C-alpha cells in the first residue's frame, strides 16, 4: 500500500472505481425476497451469509415480510442490526392496535372497567358499520418508522443505500403494483396489508393490499428493472395435507396458498442459469409464529444460503472492495438535522389546535423518534383515530419537515354503539345478570365534548345520560353533568341493623367538575341531588325504613389508574377514593357521610401475574341506600354472591394468575386467591375478631365479551361456593 496520503487516497479511489466498474459490468445482482409472514425472518439468515461472504447486492425487490426485511437492509442496516431490532419487538402485540393502556386518558380508561365489550359498532349514514379490517397496524407502523428513520428523508427508493422496490396489489384490479417512491414505511405497510387482517393502504391514487396476493416472488420485477443476476429467496408456506384441513380457516388459507404458489412457480421458471434460488427448509414454522421464526428460521436461512455458496462465490468481493462498496452505499444516507417545520395533516373531527396541544416537537428541535412516538401514543389513546403516524422529509426549499398525520375512524362518523353482557352464578340460588348498550358521540365541539347514553336491563336496571365538556384544548379540566335512573332489588339495614329486601329506585342529577392529572388519574368535585323510593318486597322481613327520601350533597373523588390492563393487569396501580358528604339543602332529609376506597397493585413474578388488592367502606348517618356487601368471586369467594350485608366493610386479596395457553390470541389463565374480609352494621366498628379468611382456585379466559371465570371458593367455617362469571363488574 502506498504510504503517501495523497497517493493512498488515489489508490483507494482507483480500487473502488475498478471494483464498482467491474460490478456494473459483471455482478449487477438483485435480491428478491418473497412473502410468508413470520417465515420471512429467514431472510435475515440469508443476508447474514451474503454479508459474511462479502457478496454485494445492487438492488432489492420484496413482497410482504420480504418487503419489511428488504427495506431495513436497503436503508443501510446490517443483518445483525436487523436481527437485534426485530428480536427486541414484542411480536405478541405488534399486530394488536390496542396500544399501552397507560397512555389512555382517564375517561377512556374508565370505559375499560365497564362490562361492555371493548369493541363495538360504528354508526354512519344511519347504518351499523364495522372497521374495514381486524387491525390497523398502528404498533407495527410505529416500530417500522423508528427503524427506518435514518432514511426517512429519502423520497426516491433508487436513492436508498441499496435501490429498493416493494410490491403491493391493487385492491380494485388485482394487479401487482411496484412502489418506487414516497413514504418508505407506507410502501412497506401496503406490501404486507394482508386482506381482512390489515386495512388497505393508499399509495398515490390506488388502494393496495398484500403484494403476495398477486406476486409473492417478484422475479419479473427485478428482471424488468435490469438485473443481470438474481438471488431469489422463497419462504412461502407449502400446501397442507388433507388431514390438516379440518376447519373453514385452514381450507380458506389452503385456497389462497394454492393460488399464490401457482404464480410463484411461474416466477421460478423465469430464473436463468446464472440466477440462484434459495428455498430454506422451514418445516412447520407458521406464518404467525414470530418467536419460532426468529429462533429457528434465521439459522435455517443461513444453512440454505451456505448450501448455495458454490454458485454465489463468483459474486464475492475482496475485503477492501466490499468495505468500499458498503461505505459508498451508506454515504447515500442524508443526516436528518433539526426540524425546520412541523406540519399537521388531520382528517378526523378533532380540532387542529386541540391536536397540536399534544405535540411536543417544535421547529428547532431534533427528530427524536421516542419523543414523537410518545406524542402519537397519547393521540392514539384518545380513541379518535384509526391511525396516527409521522413522516420526515425535505420540502422544495430543502427544509426538514416533520409531518404528523391522523386518520379518522370513518366508520364511526355518527357515533359508536357498544353492547355488553355480565352474569355470575354461585349455583346456590344466587345469581346476577345484566345486558347493556351504550351510544357514544365524540368531538361535538373544538374542545372535544362527548355524549354518552346508556341503558341496562337485569338485576340492576339503569338509564343514564352524561355530557362531558373539557374546558381547555388539552382536555385537562372538565364539566360533567349527568342524569341517571336506577332500579334494583337491594337488602337494606334499618337503625337496629334489621335487614329487609326492598325494590330501590332512584333518580339522580349530578354536575361534576374536575381535573385530569397527566395520563394517570383525575380528581373531581360533584354536587348531586337524589330522590330515593323504597318498596318493601312481599317476601321480606319488615324493616323500619322510610318509603321515600331525598339526598343532596357532594362527591369528592380521586382516581389513579396506571395499570396496563383493566382485567388481567401485569403492572401498575389502581386507586379510587370517594367521599360522599350529605348536606341539608334542597329539602334533603339525609345526613352523614359515606367513604369508600379501593386499591390494587399488579406486578409480575414466578412466571405469572400478581394482584394485591384492598377495599374498605365506612358510613355514618341515615343514607339507607349506602349499604355494602361481601360474597362472590374474590369478595370472600366461599360465600354466595352478596350474602353478607352491612354498612361498613373491609377486604384484602392476593391473586396469582399463570398464563396457561393462548386461545385465538386470547390468554387462558389458571389462578388462585387468598382473601380476608369483614363486614359490620350501624353503630358497629371493625374488629379483628370479625375477620373471615378464605380463598379460591379458578381458571380464567379473556374474550371479546370480557373475562370468563370458573372456580371454587372456600371460607372458614366450612363455607364453599362454585362460581361462574362472565364480564367485569363495574
Buried (B, 14 or more C-beta within 10 A) or exposed (E): EEEEEEEEEEEBEEBBEEBBEEBEEEBEBBBBBBBBBBBBBBBBBBBBBBBEBBBBBBBBBBBBBBBBBBBBBBBBBBBEEBBEBBBEBEBEEBBBBBBEBBBBBBBBBBBBBBBBBBEBBBBBEEEEBEBEBBBBBBBBBBBBBBBBBBBBBBEEBBBBBBBBBBBBBBBEEEEBBBBEBBBBBBBBBBBBBBBEBBBBBEBEEBBBBBBBBBBBBBBBBBBEBEBBBBBBBBBBBEEBEEEEBEEEEEEEBBEBBEBBBEBBEEBBEBBEEEBBBBBBEBEEBBBBBBEBBBEBBBBBBBEBBBEBBEBBEEBBBEEBBBEBBBEEBEEBBBEBEEBBEBEBEBBBBBBEEBBBBBBEBEEEBEBEBEEBBBBBBBBBBBBBBBBBBBBBBBEEEEEBBBBBBBBBBBBBBBBBBBBBBBBBBBEBEBBBBBBBBBBBBBBBEBBBBBBBBBBBEBBBBBBBBBBBBBBEBEBBBBBBBBEBBBBBEBBBBBEEBBBBBBBBBBBBEBEBBBEBBEBBBBBBEBBBBBBBBBEBEEEBEEBEBEEEBBBBBBBBBBBBBBBEBBBBBBBBBBBBBBBBBBBEEEEBBBBBBBBBBBBBBBEEEEEBBBBEBBBBBBBBBBBBBBBBBBBBBBBBBBBBBBBBBBBBBBBBBBBBBEBBEEEEEEBBBBBBBEBBBBBBBBEEEBEEEBBBBBBBEBBBBBEEBBBBBBBBBBBEEEBBBBBBBBBBBB
